[in-house]
Amino acid sequence: MPNAGLAEIYFIAGMMILIIIVSIVAVYFFFKTYKKEMREKELRKKQKEAEKQKSEIKN
């Protein structure tokens, strides 16, 4: 098998590219979820402040 060394290099390069693609996808979904949770956190904070103001007005 004269091209065994070359085939091994191609295999390793292919695996590295696959790992990079999987890592990029994982980071994308991580940041997408992170941004969503930060928006929800801000919304909860605003709702809490609004409820606090309403209760202060009633008293």
Phi, psi and omega in degrees: 000090184289336183257021183296320180296318179294319179296322179294321178296317177298318180298313180297316179297319178298316178296321179295318178296318178298317179297319179297317180297314180297320179296317179297317179296317180296318179295320178302310181293327177299310181292326177298314178294319180300313180297320179298315180294325178292322176297316179296322179296316179296320179297315178298321179296316179295320179295320179297318178295320179295318178295322179295318178295321179296318181291329177290324180291321181294327183272000000 
